[in-house]
Amino acid sequence: MERLQSQLQEAVNATMENIDKSRLSALKQRTYLEMAKCFDEKGYDANNSDNCIRMASNRVTKAESIVMNELNGFQARIQRCSADCQDEVKDTYPDAFTAQGSQASRTAAEKRMVVCATSCVDKHVALLKGMQAKIEAEIDAISR
């Protein structure tokens, strides 16, 4: 199970790194340059500069929110899949983890859990490309 967790985490990390390289880094760089210009404006007082900075950083805040919302949804889907696996194992092997359960029943239940969890991970890793495309499209829309 640790191998599956590691595989999923590596895939998510790679996706987030791709998003950062393809969209977020450039957006942040542009935002920081715009924020620096807020101090170049003649006649701006502290309040105007603060408003300018807030407006400039708005896109990055929205982009980070898009990423977090998608990641939260992705995590919720994985948790639901994992819960379904647990339910399936409990329904198929009701005595596996009770005092009455046999070692053979426990072993069969554990194997079934690994098969189901592997399926969950594979399915969700396959969804990452689509999630990345969706995030990038949403970031593109707010970057204009």
C-alpha positions, 0 to 999 in steps of 0.5 A: 500500500505504501508503494501505491501511495508513493506512486500516486504522490509522485504522479500528483507532484509531477502534475503540479510541477508541470502546472507550475512550469507551464503557467504559474511561474510566468504568471507570478513573474508577471505579477511581481513585475506589475507589483514593482511598477506600483511603486514607480507611479508618480503621485501614488500614496501608500493607499494607492500603492496598496490597491495597485499591489492588491489588484496585481496579485489578484490573478495569482491568488485566483490561480492558486485557488483554482489549483487548490480546488482541483486538488481538493476535488481530486483528493476527495475522489481518491478518498471515496474510491478508497472507502468503496474498496474498504466497503467491498472488502468488508462486504465480501469478507465480513469475518476477515478481521474479527476474532472468528476470521481465519488467516486465509480469509484475512489474506484474501481480504488483504489481497482484494484490498490491494487489487482494488486500491491499485485500480483506484490509483491507476484510475486517478493517475490517468485522470491527472492529465485531464485535471492538468489541462483543466487547470491550465485552461482556467489559469489561461482564462484569468491571465488575459 
